């Protein structure tokens, strides 16, 4: 396969995987929200999110490895690159989902969560008031803020998981793969 078709396969798989993982993570957060689980402090929410992310990264990384074929191989660096592309798309979808949760389902939820978190941190009342007013500003309710936040979070979180998963996905190129 030539480099152009390998790149096209990478981005198509990253888009497909990012859509699936982003929707799965959003649905999990929606279920946790509806079940009234604390999204910031619940171990269950974090463990299930980690399992969804790690399992999906491995699954889509394995698919990418198989689509590339034995002759092309799948190096550690190529695996990391694919996982970062996958997390870029996942973060975009997850950010859109978080905006939908905040803007449509419950606009007051994140303000209440922020207030509770700041009050529990024993901050000065004036600082709590300033932080709450900042979170209520129109800029913080912009979908781009949620998208960039989702992308940044997924690149870091998924990238760290990808460092480990890539060790299991790497495969050297086999120059004799197409010969009989």
C-alpha positions as CSV (number, residue, x, y, z in Angstrom):
1,X,0.0,0.0,0.0
2,X,1.2,3.5,-0.7
3,X,1.5,6.2,1.9
4,X,-1.6,8.1,0.7
5,X,-3.9,5.1,1.1
6,X,-2.4,4.3,4.5
7,X,-3.0,7.9,5.6
8,X,-6.6,7.7,4.4
9,X,-7.2,4.5,6.2
10,X,-5.7,6.0,9.4
11,X,-8.0,9.1,9.3
12,X,-11.2,7.1,8.3
13,X,-10.6,4.7,11.2
14,X,-9.8,7.6,13.6
15,X,-13.0,9.3,12.6
16,X,-15.1,6.2,12.9
17,X,-13.5,5.2,16.2
18,X,-13.7,8.8,17.6
19,X,-17.4,8.9,16.8
20,X,-18.0,5.6,18.6
21,X,-15.9,6.3,21.6
22,X,-17.1,9.9,22.0
23,X,-20.8,8.8,21.9
24,X,-20.1,5.9,24.3
25,X,-18.4,8.2,26.8
26,X,-21.2,10.8,26.5
27,X,-23.8,8.1,27.0
28,X,-21.9,6.9,30.1
29,X,-21.8,10.4,31.5
30,X,-25.5,10.9,30.7
31,X,-26.3,7.6,32.6
32,X,-24.1,8.7,35.5
33,X,-25.8,12.1,35.5
34,X,-29.3,10.6,35.4
35,X,-28.4,8.1,38.2
36,X,-27.2,11.1,40.2
37,X,-23.6,9.9,40.5
38,X,-21.0,12.5,41.3
39,X,-19.1,12.8,38.0
40,X,-16.0,14.3,39.7
41,X,-15.7,12.1,42.8
42,X,-17.2,8.7,41.9
43,X,-14.8,5.9,41.6
44,X,-17.3,3.9,39.5
45,X,-17.7,6.7,37.0
46,X,-13.9,6.9,36.6
47,X,-13.3,3.1,36.4
48,X,-16.0,2.6,33.7
49,X,-14.7,5.6,31.8
50,X,-11.2,4.2,31.9
51,X,-12.4,0.8,30.7
52,X,-14.4,2.2,27.9
53,X,-11.5,4.3,26.8
54,X,-8.7,1.6,27.2
55,X,-10.9,-1.1,25.6
56,X,-11.9,1.1,22.7
57,X,-8.3,2.3,22.1
58,X,-7.1,-1.3,22.0
59,X,-10.0,-2.4,19.7
60,X,-9.5,0.4,17.2
61,X,-5.7,0.2,17.4
62,X,-6.0,-3.5,16.6
63,X,-8.3,-2.8,13.7
64,X,-5.8,-0.2,12.3
65,X,-3.0,-2.8,12.7
66,X,-5.0,-5.3,10.6
67,X,-6.1,-2.8,8.0
68,X,-2.5,-1.8,7.4
69,X,-1.5,-5.4,6.7
70,X,1.5,-7.4,7.7
71,X,3.7,-6.0,4.9
72,X,3.3,-2.4,6.1
73,X,3.8,-3.3,9.8
74,X,2.6,-1.1,12.6
75,X,5.4,0.5,14.6
76,X,5.2,2.0,18.1
77,X,5.3,5.5,16.7
78,X,2.6,4.8,14.1
79,X,0.4,3.3,16.9
80,X,0.9,6.4,19.0
81,X,0.1,8.6,16.0
82,X,-3.1,6.7,15.3
83,X,-4.2,6.8,18.9
84,X,-3.6,10.5,19.1
85,X,-5.7,11.0,15.9
86,X,-8.4,8.8,17.4
87,X,-8.3,10.8,20.6
88,X,-8.6,14.1,18.6
89,X,-11.8,12.8,17.1
90,X,-13.0,11.4,20.4
91,X,-12.4,14.6,22.2
92,X,-14.4,16.6,19.6
93,X,-17.4,14.2,20.0
94,X,-17.1,14.1,23.8
95,X,-16.9,17.9,23.9
96,X,-20.0,18.2,21.8
97,X,-21.8,15.8,24.1
98,X,-20.7,17.7,27.2
99,X,-22.0,20.9,25.7
100,X,-25.3,19.2,24.9
101,X,-25.5,18.0,28.5
102,X,-24.8,21.4,29.9
103,X,-26.8,23.5,27.4
104,X,-29.8,21.4,26.7
105,X,-30.3,18.7,29.4
106,X,-29.4,20.7,32.6
107,X,-27.9,24.2,32.2
108,X,-27.6,24.6,36.0
109,X,-25.8,21.3,36.6
110,X,-22.2,22.4,36.1
111,X,-22.8,25.7,38.0
112,X,-24.0,23.7,41.0
113,X,-21.2,21.2,40.7
114,X,-18.6,24.0,40.4
115,X,-20.1,25.8,43.4
116,X,-20.1,22.6,45.5
117,X,-16.5,21.8,44.6
118,X,-15.3,25.3,45.4
119,X,-17.1,25.5,48.7
120,X,-15.8,22.1,49.7
121,X,-12.2,23.3,49.0
122,X,-12.4,25.9,51.8
123,X,-11.7,28.8,49.5
124,X,-12.5,32.4,50.5
125,X,-16.1,33.4,49.8
126,X,-15.0,36.2,47.4
127,X,-12.9,33.8,45.4
128,X,-15.8,31.3,45.2
129,X,-18.1,34.1,44.0
130,X,-15.6,35.2,41.4
131,X,-15.1,31.6,40.1
132,X,-18.9,31.1,39.9
133,X,-19.3,34.3,38.0
134,X,-16.5,33.3,35.6
135,X,-18.2,30.0,35.0
136,X,-21.5,31.7,34.3
137,X,-20.0,34.0,31.7
138,X,-21.1,33.6,28.0
139,X,-17.6,32.6,26.9
140,X,-17.7,29.6,29.2
141,X,-21.0,28.5,27.7
142,X,-19.6,28.6,24.1
143,X,-19.5,25.1,22.5
144,X,-16.0,25.7,21.3
145,X,-14.8,25.9,24.9
146,X,-16.3,22.4,25.5
147,X,-14.9,21.0,22.3
148,X,-11.4,22.3,23.0
149,X,-11.6,21.1,26.5
150,X,-12.7,17.7,25.3
151,X,-10.0,17.5,22.8
152,X,-7.3,18.5,25.3
153,X,-8.6,16.1,27.9
154,X,-8.8,13.1,25.5
155,X,-5.4,13.8,24.0
156,X,-3.8,13.8,27.4
157,X,-5.8,10.9,29.0
158,X,-6.0,8.8,25.8
159,X,-2.4,9.5,25.0
160,X,-1.2,8.2,28.3
161,X,-3.3,5.1,27.9
162,X,-2.0,4.8,24.3
163,X,1.6,4.7,25.5
164,X,0.9,1.4,27.2
165,X,-1.5,0.0,24.6
166,X,0.9,0.8,21.8
167,X,3.4,-1.6,23.3
168,X,1.0,-4.4,22.6
169,X,-0.1,-3.2,19.2
170,X,3.3,-2.7,17.5
171,X,4.3,-5.2,14.8
172,X,7.3,-5.1,12.6
173,X,6.9,-5.1,8.8
174,X,7.0,-8.5,7.1
175,X,8.7,-8.1,3.7
176,X,7.6,-11.6,2.7
177,X,4.0,-11.1,3.5
178,X,2.7,-10.9,-0.1
179,X,4.9,-13.7,-1.5
180,X,3.9,-17.3,-1.9
